[in-house]
Amino acid sequence: MKTLTRQDAAKRCERIPWVTPYERIATLTDGEEEKVLLFEDHPTPTGSQWVIDQYSRTSPLVLRATREGKRHVFLLRTGRAELELEPGIRPAGVEAVEVDGDEVRVTHAGLAGAGVGAALARGPARGVLRIEVHEEGGGAKLGRATVVTPRLSRLVIGVDDTDTEEEGATWSAVDAVCKRLESEHGIFYARHVTVQLYPRVPNRTTNCAATVVELGVEPGRIEEVKEAFLEFLGEVAYSGSTCVAFWESVDIPSDILRLGERAQREVLDPAEVDEVIERTDVEVVSLGKDECGRIGAVAALAFIDRHDHAVPK
């Protein structure tokens, strides 16, 4: 085995003209540490659907895999699996996932070009601490490597009702806040989803849309980031009815998923929403004089992993 820092891997790839490195890799988990969200920014302009499909087929550790533009998002379970690699059929996958203190270790294995991605291309990506190359790969050979990244805690934030008829825009305000958090607090700004809610509710903004975002935060800094988010959002929220919902686990509860779906097609009873909040322990914070954004903020959480359902068909 050969251990390479990110800088060592970058120099190694510079000497190989047929290797294009991944751009960024991040791993998010929660207190249970049984599942890991793996984010990988692929080097090609629209990412590789091939990787998504083949990893899903090959590895039982992959619970869900999606491509969002050039970004690959994998929901992985921790553990180890014996991969039965076969060219063109099961050519690559995740062999092991481990949360080890403040680090996450993901071992990739693949044949031919997929082995190059496993053993070399991921090494220089931003967010990587080091890679442990077991077999380098290339040509028709097997490539295997463990990619080691910092363990980040998952923080999902739903927001609704920041604007008035005169000024403001929730999706844009939340995006500005998250970019400021990136700059000033060093968070990983993972995803941003605009959620269409039922447009015929009596109390609503013009388009009746909420926003949900996902952040990766260093363990122990969750409360600091929450406070900063609320402070920054307060500077760009104008309605007096803004509400924020915080969720920290990898799994979104079924109660919230059902609430989100219903909030897209009907008027919900606030008391019923309060019951869901109490059952699931969602943390809800109001920034204004009332809580008109409470339902939308909680409902938006349902779509962080289901952005293709964020606008009802």
Backbone torsions as a table, in degrees:
resi	resn	phi	psi	omega
1	MET	NA	140.9	177.9
2	LYS	-122.0	126.4	178.7
3	THR	-98.1	128.8	-179.1
4	LEU	-124.6	132.0	169.4
5	THR	-69.6	169.5	176.6
6	ARG	-57.2	-41.3	-179.3
7	GLN	-67.3	-40.6	177.4
8	ASP	-62.4	-42.5	180.0
9	ALA	-64.3	-38.7	178.9
10	ALA	-62.8	-43.5	178.9
11	LYS	-64.5	-39.3	178.8
12	ARG	-62.8	-42.9	-179.2
13	CYS	-68.5	-31.3	178.6
14	GLU	-62.1	-26.8	-178.7
15	ARG	-88.4	-2.7	-179.9
16	ILE	-117.6	106.4	-172.0
17	PRO	-67.1	-15.7	-177.0
18	TRP	-103.3	19.4	176.2
19	VAL	-114.9	124.8	173.9
20	THR	-115.4	118.6	-172.0
21	PRO	-72.7	149.1	167.1
22	TYR	-60.0	155.6	-174.4
23	GLU	-92.5	-39.2	-178.2
24	ARG	-155.6	144.4	176.7
25	ILE	-137.7	135.9	178.0
26	ALA	-143.9	149.2	-179.8
27	THR	-129.3	126.7	-178.6
28	LEU	-117.2	141.6	175.2
29	THR	-147.3	-170.5	179.5
30	ASP	-135.0	-168.9	-176.6
31	GLY	-64.6	-24.6	179.6
32	GLU	-74.2	-32.4	178.2
33	GLU	58.1	27.6	178.4
34	GLU	-95.4	-18.8	179.7
35	LYS	-134.4	151.3	-179.7
36	VAL	-132.3	133.9	170.9
37	LEU	-94.5	118.3	-179.1
38	LEU	-106.5	121.6	177.4
39	PHE	-109.7	127.0	178.7
40	GLU	-132.9	124.6	175.2
41	ASP	-93.0	108.7	-175.6
42	HIS	-71.5	150.2	-177.6
43	PRO	-72.7	-17.6	-177.4
44	THR	-86.4	159.3	-172.3
45	PRO	-57.8	-33.8	179.6
46	THR	-120.4	18.3	179.8
47	GLY	71.3	-172.9	-176.7
48	SER	-126.5	106.9	174.5
49	GLN	-64.6	-26.7	177.6
50	TRP	-56.6	-45.2	180.0
51	VAL	-62.1	-44.7	-179.3
52	ILE	-58.5	-50.6	-175.7
53	ASP	-69.1	-42.5	-176.8
54	GLN	-71.7	-38.0	176.9
55	TYR	-63.7	-41.5	179.6
56	SER	-62.9	-37.7	-178.1
57	ARG	-74.8	-34.7	-169.6
58	THR	-88.4	-38.5	-169.2
59	SER	-112.2	123.8	175.6
60	PRO	-70.8	-9.2	177.0
61	LEU	-79.1	-14.8	179.2
62	VAL	-87.5	109.1	-179.7
63	LEU	-87.1	-31.7	178.6
64	ARG	-155.7	142.8	178.6
65	ALA	-143.0	129.2	178.4
66	THR	-138.1	157.6	173.7
67	ARG	-115.3	126.4	178.0
68	GLU	-118.5	91.5	-171.3
69	GLY	68.1	-126.1	178.3
70	LYS	-92.5	3.2	-179.3
71	ARG	-95.5	129.6	172.9
72	HIS	-96.5	133.9	178.3
73	VAL	-124.4	118.2	179.9
74	PHE	-115.9	132.6	166.8
75	LEU	-97.2	116.6	-174.6
76	LEU	-115.9	147.9	169.3
77	ARG	-99.6	146.0	179.6
78	THR	-72.2	153.0	-178.8
79	GLY	135.5	-165.8	-179.2
80	ARG	-135.2	145.0	179.2
81	ALA	-137.4	141.4	173.9
82	GLU	-84.1	117.1	-177.8
83	LEU	-90.7	131.3	175.3
84	GLU	-97.7	78.9	-175.2
85	LEU	-70.2	138.8	178.9
86	GLU	-145.9	127.3	-176.0
87	PRO	-54.0	128.4	175.5
88	GLY	75.7	-12.8	-178.0
89	ILE	-109.8	-55.7	175.0
90	ARG	-135.0	72.0	-169.5
91	PRO	-85.8	-13.7	-175.0
92	ALA	-163.1	154.3	177.4
93	GLY	-177.6	-177.9	177.1
94	VAL	-93.2	125.2	-175.8
95	GLU	-95.3	-30.3	-178.0
96	ALA	-155.7	146.8	176.4
97	VAL	-136.6	126.3	-178.1
98	GLU	-141.1	133.0	169.7
99	VAL	-98.1	115.7	-173.7
100	ASP	-124.1	90.8	-177.7
101	GLY	64.3	-121.2	-179.5
102	ASP	-91.7	11.5	-178.8
103	GLU	-124.0	154.6	171.6
104	VAL	-120.2	133.2	-177.8
105	ARG	-117.4	117.4	179.3
106	VAL	-119.8	120.3	-179.9
107	THR	-100.0	123.5	178.5
108	HIS	-106.5	146.8	174.1
109	ALA	-139.6	142.3	-179.9
110	GLY	-163.3	159.7	179.2
111	LEU	-98.8	144.1	175.1
112	ALA	55.2	-125.9	-177.5
113	GLY	-60.7	-34.4	177.9
114	ALA	-66.4	-29.9	176.2
115	GLY	-70.9	-32.4	175.6
116	VAL	-64.5	-42.2	176.6
117	GLY	-62.2	-38.2	-178.9
118	ALA	-68.8	-43.6	-168.4
119	ALA	-98.0	-26.1	-174.7
120	LEU	-124.2	-48.2	-169.2
121	ALA	-63.7	-29.0	-179.3
122	ARG	-79.7	-20.9	-173.9
123	GLY	-58.4	-43.7	-176.6
124	PRO	-81.8	0.0	-174.1
125	ALA	-65.1	144.6	172.4
126	ARG	-58.1	139.6	-179.3
127	GLY	97.8	-17.8	179.6
128	VAL	-81.6	133.2	174.3
129	LEU	-84.1	-45.5	179.9
130	ARG	-168.8	165.6	171.4
131	ILE	-126.5	146.3	175.9
132	GLU	-111.2	105.4	-174.6
133	VAL	-86.8	115.6	178.9
134	HIS	-88.7	-43.5	175.7
135	GLU	-145.8	127.1	-169.4
136	GLU	-73.7	-33.4	179.0
137	GLY	80.1	-168.5	-175.3
138	GLY	109.2	147.0	-174.8
139	GLY	64.0	-130.1	179.2
140	ALA	-99.7	9.6	-172.8
141	LYS	-81.8	162.0	174.4
142	LEU	-76.7	137.3	172.1
143	GLY	-120.2	134.8	179.0
144	ARG	-141.6	136.1	176.5
145	ALA	-157.3	150.8	174.1
146	THR	-101.9	122.2	179.2
147	VAL	-97.3	123.2	-176.4
148	VAL	-108.6	123.6	-177.9
149	THR	-130.7	160.8	175.6
150	PRO	-66.0	143.1	173.4
151	ARG	-76.4	120.5	176.2
152	LEU	-111.0	143.9	176.3
153	SER	-87.0	139.9	179.9
154	ARG	-82.8	133.2	174.1
155	LEU	-133.0	115.7	178.2
156	VAL	-106.4	134.3	-174.5
157	ILE	-130.8	120.9	173.5
158	GLY	-100.3	139.9	-177.8
159	VAL	-136.7	138.7	174.8
160	ASP	-146.3	149.3	171.1
161	ASP	67.2	68.0	176.0
162	THR	-107.5	-16.9	-169.7
163	ASP	-112.2	165.5	174.7
164	THR	-117.6	-177.6	177.3
165	GLU	-69.5	-17.9	-176.5
166	GLU	-96.1	-34.0	-173.8
167	GLU	-157.5	158.7	176.0
168	GLY	102.4	162.1	176.1
169	ALA	-162.9	118.1	-172.5
170	THR	-62.1	-48.6	-175.8
171	TRP	-60.2	-41.6	-176.4
172	SER	-74.7	-38.3	178.4
173	ALA	-62.9	-44.0	-179.9
174	VAL	-66.2	-38.5	176.9
175	ASP	-61.0	-44.4	179.0
176	ALA	-61.7	-40.1	178.8
177	VAL	-63.2	-44.7	-178.1
178	CYS	-66.3	-38.0	177.3
179	LYS	-66.4	-35.4	175.8
180	ARG	-67.5	-38.8	176.4
181	LEU	-63.0	-38.5	175.3
182	GLU	-58.2	-47.1	-175.6
183	SER	-70.6	-43.7	-170.8
184	GLU	-97.2	-22.4	-176.8
185	HIS	-124.0	1.0	172.9
186	GLY	67.3	27.5	178.9
187	ILE	-79.3	164.4	171.4
188	PHE	-97.7	114.0	-179.4
189	TYR	-88.3	98.3	-168.1
190	ALA	-85.5	-52.3	-174.3
191	ARG	-148.0	153.4	179.0
192	HIS	-140.2	124.4	-177.3
193	VAL	-130.1	127.8	171.9
194	THR	-90.2	126.6	-172.8
195	VAL	-112.6	123.7	176.5
196	GLN	-84.1	120.4	175.9
197	LEU	-100.1	174.9	-176.6
198	TYR	-60.8	117.1	-171.2
199	PRO	-77.8	-0.1	-177.0
200	ARG	-110.4	16.2	174.5
201	VAL	-69.5	148.7	-175.2
202	PRO	-67.4	-37.5	179.5
203	ASN	-108.0	108.4	-175.7
204	ARG	-156.9	162.8	166.6
205	THR	-82.0	177.4	-170.6
206	THR	-56.4	-52.3	-178.3
207	ASN	-93.6	-6.2	179.9
208	CYS	53.2	54.9	179.2
209	ALA	-119.7	137.5	174.9
210	ALA	-108.8	175.2	-179.1
211	THR	-134.3	142.1	172.7
212	VAL	-131.0	137.8	179.4
213	VAL	-129.2	160.3	178.6
214	GLU	-126.9	130.5	-179.0
215	LEU	-123.5	148.2	169.7
216	GLY	-106.2	125.1	-172.0
217	VAL	-127.2	140.8	176.1
218	GLU	-58.4	137.7	178.5
219	PRO	-54.7	137.8	-179.6
220	GLY	90.6	-5.0	-178.1
221	ARG	-115.1	10.0	-177.2
222	ILE	-58.4	-49.7	-176.7
223	GLU	-64.3	-38.1	176.4
224	GLU	-59.8	-43.8	-178.7
225	VAL	-70.3	-38.6	175.5
226	LYS	-58.1	-47.4	-179.2
227	GLU	-62.5	-41.5	178.9
228	ALA	-66.4	-40.4	178.1
229	PHE	-58.9	-47.9	-179.4
230	LEU	-63.2	-40.2	178.8
231	GLU	-63.5	-48.6	-178.0
232	PHE	-66.6	-39.5	179.7
233	LEU	-65.2	-37.6	178.9
234	GLY	-59.4	-25.5	-179.9
235	GLU	-78.2	-17.6	-177.0
236	VAL	-123.2	10.8	178.0
237	ALA	-103.1	133.3	-171.7
238	TYR	-119.4	-11.5	-167.4
239	SER	-80.9	-26.4	-173.0
240	GLY	80.6	3.4	-179.6
241	SER	-126.1	14.7	-174.8
242	THR	-66.3	134.9	174.4
243	CYS	-130.3	149.3	-178.6
244	VAL	-129.4	135.9	176.9
245	ALA	-119.0	129.8	-179.5
246	PHE	-110.0	137.1	176.2
247	TRP	-138.9	136.8	-171.2
248	GLU	-118.8	-6.1	-177.2
249	SER	-91.0	158.6	177.2
250	VAL	-67.1	-41.0	-179.3
251	ASP	-87.2	137.3	172.8
252	ILE	-93.5	124.3	-175.6
253	PRO	-60.5	149.9	179.8
254	SER	-61.1	-32.7	177.6
255	ASP	-59.7	-40.8	179.8
256	ILE	-72.6	-38.4	178.1
257	LEU	-60.6	-44.0	179.1
258	ARG	-67.0	-39.7	178.3
259	LEU	-61.1	-42.9	179.4
260	GLY	-61.4	-44.0	179.4
261	GLU	-63.0	-42.7	-179.5
262	ARG	-68.3	-35.1	-178.7
263	ALA	-66.4	-15.1	177.4
264	GLN	-85.2	-14.8	-172.7
265	ARG	-131.5	-0.5	-179.3
266	GLU	-156.9	165.0	174.9
267	VAL	-82.4	126.6	-177.2
268	LEU	-97.6	148.2	175.5
269	ASP	-77.8	122.1	-179.6
270	PRO	-55.1	-34.8	179.6
271	ALA	-63.9	-36.9	178.6
272	GLU	-66.9	-39.1	177.6
273	VAL	-64.6	-40.9	178.1
274	ASP	-60.8	-36.0	177.6
275	GLU	-63.9	-41.4	178.0
276	VAL	-64.2	-42.3	178.5
277	ILE	-59.5	-43.2	-178.7
278	GLU	-68.4	-40.0	-178.8
279	ARG	-68.2	-35.1	-173.5
280	THR	-98.0	-11.2	-178.0
281	ASP	65.2	30.4	170.2
282	VAL	-63.8	137.7	176.4
283	GLU	-93.5	120.7	-178.5
284	VAL	-118.4	131.6	-179.1
285	VAL	-125.4	131.7	176.1
286	SER	-99.9	133.8	178.6
287	LEU	-100.8	-3.7	-173.4
288	GLY	-126.2	-165.8	-176.8
289	LYS	-78.6	-18.4	177.0
290	ASP	-138.7	-177.0	-175.6
291	GLU	-123.6	42.7	179.9
292	CYS	-62.6	-26.2	-179.3
293	GLY	-87.9	3.7	-174.1
294	ARG	-61.6	-48.7	-177.6
295	ILE	-64.0	-47.4	-177.8
296	GLY	-63.9	-38.3	-179.2
297	ALA	-63.7	-43.8	179.9
298	VAL	-71.0	-43.5	-179.1
299	ALA	-61.5	-34.2	-177.7
300	ALA	-63.0	-28.2	179.8
301	LEU	-56.3	-28.5	-175.8
302	ALA	-64.4	-15.7	-169.3
303	PHE	-112.6	8.9	-179.2
304	ILE	-65.9	-32.5	177.1
305	ASP	-101.2	3.0	-174.2
306	ARG	-135.4	50.8	-174.1
307	HIS	-64.8	-21.0	177.8
308	ASP	-73.8	-8.4	175.3
309	HIS	-108.9	8.3	-175.2
310	ALA	-68.2	-23.2	171.8
311	VAL	-116.5	117.6	-176.7
312	PRO	-60.7	139.5	-177.3
313	LYS	-82.7	NA	NA
